[in-house]
Amino acid sequence: MTLAKTQDRPASPPAGAYRAYLMVLLTSAYALNLLDRQILNVLAEPIKRDLHLADWQLGALTGLSFALLHSLAAVPIARLADRGDRVRIVGLAILAWSAFTAMSGAAANFVQLLLLRIGVGVGEAGCQPPAQSLIVDHYPPERRAGALGKFGLGKPVGAAVGLAAGGLLAEAVGWRWTLVIAGAPGLVIGLLVLLTLKDPRRAPAAVAPAVQRPLGAVLRELAGRRAFVLIMVGVGLLAFMSYGANAFAASFYLRVHGEDVARIGQALGVGPLAVIGLGMGLIGASAGALGSWFGGHVGDRWGARDPRAYAWIPAGGALLGALAYMAMFTVPSGAWSLALYAAPAFLNNLWNGPASLAVQNLAGERARATAIALVLFVGSALGMGFGPLTVGLMSDAFSASLGEAEGLRRAIVLCAAVDILACVSFLVAGRYLRQDLADAEAAEAQAIR
């Protein structure tokens, strides 16, 4: 093993209170990442009325604007993370997206809000890849899927808190102040990351030229691993459905189940947005967090015996998730529809631990953040970029003949079929995963001789 390689890796994964603190802080940051990303969903109808927007513009704000530069920024930021101080990158990214979220409350028109959401997207691109790379360095191999599954808890919890708090705050102070309040916690978390965490690498990447490959070489190597490409596509297809449906969920309940939501609100003494936000928030947080934990837990145990499990677990979740989404958006009762949200929230989070670990293992030690960023790139471009926009365009088209309520329902249900394609992609990835992991290990061993 070369001196550079020895210096680049901690002697053993840090343990104890610091590791637990790091996990809590980074998971909290990831939760805020999703909160600030998703809060616009529950605010969609008030923003539409205030700024006089069409559904396609809502789709652009909740998806395309965020994904546009989020996806493009993810890879160069991850390359910096693979070579430099990951803690500094995560901390500065949190401060940036939180500031843009708060400033979004002052937007006076569609263009201003669009540009500010692009700023949020660029900032959030600096969170997940370096944070996951940091976490992997703090856990032994046999516990990494579970650790990434725990980190993945931030996704459903953050999105759920965004929906719940967003609905309550929107009723109380309006959508503008809701965005200002949503951005504030990230300023605190960002400072805590910068001031209290340390990157465990013992030497800067500049002293390890043997393991610093050009981006083109990394991309060619990853593109040659079919399991990596197929997992990346599968995650992107899951994101397409998830973001497409969630971006219009609040609008769906107000348009299709408005009377049911109003009755529930009267019984609870809150407004319709609060009912939707609290319902989807509490259900999404509990079911989604359970799904992320369960996927990582099963991945650690099943994957130790057969690494193909890292692809099979997401495949099962995707197939059942498609059916769950279709049921959720077609049942005649608003209350039952909200309750059924537990199923897709659980199933569509099973992939977090297993697939993330497979991606990092396929990439090798000095390209982990880059590999996660490539998955993030596809998820952002395909999922956030085109999911909400596609649902919005289809909704506008169907609404001409079916009306706004049924037009939106038809659009969301048709998009649910994309989860079936994700299942196929993960299943095919499983065919190649064992061999591709062996090739990755061999390449890593060759590089450090």
C-alpha positions in Angstrom: 0.0 0.0 0.0 1.4 3.5 -0.8 2.0 6.1 1.8 -0.5 8.4 0.1 -3.2 5.7 0.4 -2.3 5.1 4.1 -2.6 8.8 4.9 -5.8 9.3 3.0 -7.8 6.8 5.2 -8.3 6.9 9.0 -6.6 4.0 10.8 -10.0 2.8 12.0 -13.6 4.3 11.8 -14.1 6.8 14.6 -16.6 5.6 17.3 -18.4 6.7 20.3 -20.2 10.0 21.1 -18.6 12.0 18.3 -19.8 9.5 15.6 -23.3 9.6 17.0 -23.2 13.4 17.0 -21.9 13.5 13.4 -24.8 11.2 12.3 -27.4 13.3 14.1 -26.0 16.6 12.7 -25.7 15.4 9.1 -29.1 13.7 9.2 -30.6 16.9 10.5 -28.9 18.8 7.6 -30.3 16.3 5.1 -33.7 16.7 6.7 -33.5 20.5 6.2 -32.3 19.8 2.7 -35.6 18.0 2.0 -37.7 20.4 4.0 -36.6 23.5 2.1 -36.9 21.5 -1.2 -40.4 20.2 -0.5 -42.1 23.0 1.4 -43.1 24.7 -1.8 -45.4 21.7 -2.5 -47.8 22.5 0.3 -47.6 26.2 -0.5 -48.4 25.6 -4.2 -52.0 26.8 -4.3 -51.5 30.0 -2.3 -48.5 30.9 -4.5 -50.5 30.1 -7.6 -53.3 32.5 -6.5 -50.9 35.2 -5.3 -48.6 35.2 -8.3 -51.3 34.2 -10.9 -49.5 31.0 -12.1 -50.5 28.1 -14.3 -49.9 24.5 -13.3 -46.9 24.2 -15.6 -45.3 27.1 -13.8 -45.9 25.4 -10.5 -44.2 22.3 -11.9 -41.3 24.5 -13.0 -41.0 26.0 -9.5 -41.2 22.8 -7.6 -39.1 20.7 -10.0 -37.4 22.2 -13.0 -36.1 25.3 -11.3 -34.5 23.4 -8.5 -33.2 20.6 -10.7 -31.8 22.8 -13.4 -28.5 23.8 -11.6 -28.8 21.3 -8.8 -28.1 18.5 -11.2 -25.3 20.4 -13.0 -23.6 21.6 -9.8 -23.7 18.2 -8.0 -20.8 16.6 -9.9 -18.2 19.4 -9.7 -19.0 20.0 -6.0 -18.6 16.2 -5.4 -15.2 16.3 -7.2 -14.2 18.9 -4.7 -15.4 16.7 -1.9 -13.5 13.7 -3.1 -10.3 15.8 -3.1 -10.8 18.4 -0.3 -12.5 19.2 3.0 -16.0 17.6 2.9 -17.0 19.3 6.2 -16.4 22.8 4.8 -18.3 22.0 1.6 -21.4 20.6 3.5 -21.4 23.5 6.0 -21.2 26.3 3.3 -23.8 24.5 1.2 -26.3 24.5 4.1 -25.7 28.2 4.7 -26.3 29.0 1.0 -29.5 27.1 0.4 -31.0 28.3 3.7 -30.4 31.9 2.8 -32.0 31.4 -0.6 -35.0 29.7 0.9 -35.5 32.7 3.3 -35.1 35.2 0.5 -37.8 33.3 -1.6 -40.4 34.8 0.7 -39.7 38.2 -0.8 -40.3 37.1 -4.5 -42.7 39.4 -6.3 -43.2 37.4 -9.4 -42.6 34.0 -11.1 -39.2 34.9 -12.5 -37.8 36.1 -9.2 -39.1 33.0 -7.4 -37.7 30.8 -10.2 -34.2 32.3 -9.8 -34.2 32.0 -6.0 -35.3 28.4 -6.3 -32.4 27.8 -8.7 -30.2 29.2 -5.9 -31.7 26.7 -3.4 -31.0 23.9 -5.8 -27.3 24.8 -6.3 -26.8 25.0 -2.5 -28.5 21.7 -1.8 -26.2 20.0 -4.4 -23.4 20.3 -1.8 -25.1 18.3 0.9 -25.8 14.6 0.1 -22.7 13.4 -1.8 -20.0 14.7 0.7 -22.2 13.9 3.7 -22.7 10.3 2.6 -19.0 10.0 1.9 -18.2 11.3 5.4 -20.6 8.8 7.0 -19.1 5.8 5.2 -15.6 6.8 6.6 -17.0 6.6 10.1 -18.5 3.1 10.0 -17.0 -0.4 9.3 -18.1 -2.1 6.1 -20.6 -4.4 7.7 -22.5 -1.5 9.2 -22.5 0.9 6.3 -25.8 0.1 4.7 -27.5 0.6 8.0 -25.7 3.8 8.6 -26.7 5.2 5.2 -30.3 4.0 5.9 -30.2 6.1 9.2 -28.9 9.1 7.2 -31.7 8.5 4.8 -34.2 9.1 7.6 -33.6 12.7 7.0 -35.4 12.5 3.6 -38.9 11.5 4.7 -38.6 13.3 8.0 -37.5 16.6 6.3 -40.1 16.3 3.6 -42.8 15.5 6.1 -41.9 18.3 8.5 -41.9 20.6 5.5 -45.5 19.6 4.7 -46.7 19.6 8.2 -45.1 22.9 9.4 -45.6 24.4 6.0 -49.4 23.8 6.1 -49.7 25.2 9.7 -47.5 28.2 9.0 -49.2 29.0 5.7 -52.6 29.1 7.5 -51.1 31.3 10.3 -48.6 33.7 8.6 -48.9 33.2 4.8 -46.6 31.5 2.3 -44.0 34.3 2.3 -43.2 34.3 6.0 -43.4 30.5 5.9 -40.4 30.4 3.6 -38.5 32.9 5.7 -39.0 30.8 8.8 -38.1 27.6 6.9 -34.7 29.0 6.0 -33.7 30.0 9.5 -32.7 26.6 11.1 -30.3 25.9 8.4 -28.2 28.9 9.3 -27.7 27.3 12.8 -27.0 23.8 11.5 -24.5 25.1 8.9 -22.5 26.9 11.5 -22.5 23.8 13.8 -21.2 21.7 10.9 -18.4 24.2 10.2 -17.4 24.7 13.8 -17.8 21.2 15.3 -17.1 18.6 12.7 -13.8 17.4 11.2 -13.0 15.5 8.0 -11.3 12.3 9.2 -8.8 12.2 6.2 -5.3 12.5 7.6 -3.8 14.3 4.6 -5.1 16.6 1.9 -5.8 15.0 -1.4 -3.0 16.9 -3.0 -0.5 14.4 -1.5 -2.2 11.4 -3.0 -1.9 11.7 -6.8 -2.0 7.9 -7.2 -5.7 7.9 -6.3 -6.7 11.2 -8.0 -8.0 10.2 -11.4 -9.3 12.8 -13.9 -13.1 13.1 -14.0 -13.2 11.7 -17.5 -11.5 8.5 -16.3 -13.9 8.2 -13.4 -16.9 8.6 -15.6 -15.7 6.1 -18.1 -15.0 3.5 -15.4 -18.4 4.0 -13.8 -20.2 4.0 -17.2 -18.6 0.6 -17.8 -20.2 -0.9 -14.7 -23.6 -1.8 -15.8 -25.0 -2.2 -12.3 -24.0 1.3 -11.5 -25.7 2.8 -14.6 -28.9 0.7 -14.0 -29.1 1.6 -10.3 -28.6 5.3 -11.2 -31.5 5.0 -13.7 -33.7 3.2 -11.2 -33.2 5.9 -8.6 -34.0 8.6 -11.2 -37.2 6.9 -12.2 -38.3 6.6 -8.5 -37.5 10.3 -8.1 -39.7 11.1 -11.2 -42.8 9.6 -9.7 -42.1 10.7 -6.1 -41.4 14.3 -6.9 -44.1 14.4 -9.6 -46.8 13.1 -7.2 -45.7 15.0 -4.1 -45.4 18.3 -5.9 -49.1 18.3 -6.7 -50.4 16.3 -3.7 -51.7 19.4 -1.8 -53.4 20.6 -5.0 -54.8 17.2 -5.5 -56.5 17.1 -2.1 -57.8 20.6 -2.4 -59.3 20.0 -5.9 -60.4 16.4 -5.6 -61.2 15.9 -1.9 -61.8 19.5 -0.9 -65.0 18.8 1.0 -63.5 15.9 2.9 -60.5 18.0 3.9 -62.7 20.9 4.9 -64.8 18.6 7.2 -61.7 17.2 8.8 -60.4 20.7 9.3 -63.6 21.8 10.9 -63.5 18.9 13.4 -59.9 19.7 14.3 -60.2 23.5 14.2 -57.6 24.0 11.5 -57.7 25.0 7.8 -57.5 22.7 4.8 -53.7 23.3 4.2 -53.0 22.4 7.8 -55.0 19.1 7.4 -53.1 18.2 4.3 -49.7 19.2 5.7 -50.2 17.5 9.0 -51.7 14.4 7.5 -49.0 13.8 4.8 -46.3 15.1 7.2 -47.0 12.7 10.1 -47.8 9.8 7.9 -44.9 10.4 5.6 -42.4 10.9 8.4 -43.3 7.8 10.3 -43.7 5.5 7.3 -40.8 6.9 5.3 -38.4 6.8 8.2 -39.4 3.2 8.9 -38.9 2.3 5.3 -35.4 3.9 5.2 -34.4 2.2 8.4 -35.8 -1.2 7.3 -34.2 -1.1 3.9 -30.8 -0.4 5.5 -31.3 -3.0 8.2 -32.2 -5.7 5.7 -29.5 -4.6 3.3 -26.8 -5.1 6.0 -27.9 -8.6 6.7 -29.0 -9.9 3.3 -26.3 -8.0 1.4 -23.6 -9.7 3.5 -24.7 -13.0 2.1 -25.6 -11.8 -1.4 -24.7 -8.3 -2.7 -27.4 -8.5 -5.3 -29.8 -7.7 -2.4 -28.7 -4.1 -2.7 -30.6 -4.0 -6.0 -33.4 -6.4 -5.2 -34.6 -4.5 -2.2 -35.2 -1.3 -4.2 -36.8 -3.3 -7.0 -39.5 -4.7 -4.7 -40.1 -1.3 -3.2 -40.5 0.2 -6.6 -43.0 -2.3 -7.9 -45.2 -2.2 -4.8 -44.8 1.5 -4.6 -46.4 1.9 -8.1 -49.5 0.0 -7.0 -49.6 2.0 -3.7 -49.5 5.3 -5.5 -52.3 4.3 -7.9 -54.5 3.2 -4.9 -53.8 6.4 -3.0 -54.9 8.7 -5.9 -57.9 6.7 -7.0 -59.8 5.8 -3.8 -63.0 7.9 -3.5 -62.4 9.0 0.2 -60.0 11.8 1.1 -59.4 10.4 4.5 -58.5 6.9 3.1 -56.3 8.5 0.5 -54.3 10.3 3.2 -54.0 7.1 5.2 -52.8 5.1 2.1 -49.9 7.6 1.8 -48.1 5.4 4.4 -47.6 2.7 1.8 -45.7 4.6 -0.9 -43.8 6.6 1.7 -42.5 3.3 3.2 -41.8 1.5 -0.1 -40.2 4.4 -1.9 -37.6 4.8 0.9 -36.4 1.2 1.0 -33.7 2.0 -1.5 -31.9 4.7 0.5 -29.4 2.4 2.4 -28.9 -0.5 0.0 -28.7 1.4 -3.3 -26.5 4.2 -1.8 -24.0 1.6 -0.5 -23.9 -0.3 -3.8 -23.2 2.9 -5.6 -20.3 3.8 -3.3 -18.8 0.3 -3.4 -18.9 0.3 -7.2 -17.1 3.6 -7.3 -14.2 2.9 -5.0 -12.8 5.0 -2.1 -11.7 8.2 -3.9 -14.8 8.6 -6.1 -17.6 8.0 -3.6 -18.9 11.5 -3.5 -18.6 11.7 -7.3 -20.7 8.5 -7.7 -23.4 9.7 -5.4 -23.4 13.0 -7.3 -24.0 11.2 -10.6 -27.0 9.5 -9.1 -28.1 12.8 -7.7 -27.6 14.3 -11.1 -29.9 11.8 -12.8 -32.4 12.0 -9.9 -32.5 15.7 -10.1 -32.7 16.0 -13.8 -35.1 13.1 -14.4 -37.0 13.2 -11.1 -37.2 16.8 -9.9 -36.7 18.4 -13.3 -39.3 16.5 -15.3 -41.5 14.8 -12.7 -43.4 17.9 -11.5 -43.2 19.5 -14.9 -44.7 16.4 -16.7 -47.5 16.1 -14.2 -48.2 19.8 -14.6 -48.3 19.7 -18.4 -50.4 16.6 -18.4 -52.8 18.1 -15.9 -53.2 21.2 -18.0 -53.9 19.0 -21.0 -56.4 16.7 -19.3 -58.1 19.6 -17.5 -59.4 21.0 -20.8 -61.8 18.1 -21.1 -62.0 16.6 -17.6 -61.8 19.7 -15.4 -59.0 20.7 -13.0 -59.7 18.0 -10.4 -60.0 14.9 -12.6 -57.3 16.2 -15.0 -54.8 16.3 -12.2 -55.8 12.9 -10.9 -55.4 11.3 -14.3 -52.0 12.9 -14.7 -50.6 11.6 -11.4 -52.0 8.1 -11.8 -50.5 7.7 -15.3 -47.1 8.8 -14.0 -47.2 6.1 -11.3 -46.4 3.6 -14.0 -42.9 4.9 -14.1 -42.2 3.1 -10.8 -42.6 -0.2 -12.6 -39.8 0.8 -15.0 -37.7 1.6 -12.0 -38.3 -2.0 -10.7 -37.1 -3.4 -14.0 -34.0 -1.3 -13.9 -33.1 -2.5 -10.4 -33.8 -6.1 -11.2 -31.5 -6.0 -14.3 -28.9 -4.2 -12.1 -28.9 -7.2 -9.8 -27.8 -9.5 -12.6 -24.5 -7.6 -13.0 -24.0 -6.4 -9.4 -21.9 -9.2 -8.0 -19.4 -9.2 -10.9 -19.2 -5.4 -11.1 -18.4 -5.2 -7.4 -15.7 -7.8 -7.8 -14.2 -5.8 -10.7 -14.4 -2.6 -8.6 -12.5 -4.3 -5.7 -9.9 -5.6 -8.1 -9.4 -2.1 -9.6 -9.1 -0.6 -6.2 -6.5 -3.1 -5.1 -4.5 -2.5 -8.3 -4.6 1.2 -7.8 -3.0 1.1 -4.3 -0.1 -1.3 -5.2 
